[in-house]
Amino acid sequence: MKTTIIVQNLKCGGCAKTITSKISEVENISDVLVDVESSKVSFEYQDSNDAIKVKDKLKNLGYPSIDSKNSMAAKAISLVSCATGKMSK
């Protein structure tokens, strides 16, 4: 199955690179696509619990879904995730 999550704090290619890398590590998740312009993260999953794991992982990376609270901590974490994506090969 395929789903899309609209996230907050997604600003650039560095963010997208980190999201793609980290979400691809989640078991039973494939075909991760990040659209920076629309702040959308799309992916294929096998079970609804897998999709929930991705939503939680995104929140932990500083990219909470649009229906979640966007705290100062989330914004700060997203800056670190963004920088990590920019520095990774």
Summary of the structure (lengths in Angstrom):
residues: 89
radius of gyration: 11.8
end to end distance: 29.8
largest distance: 32.9
contacts: 279
relative contact order: 0.27
helix: 46%
strand: 22%
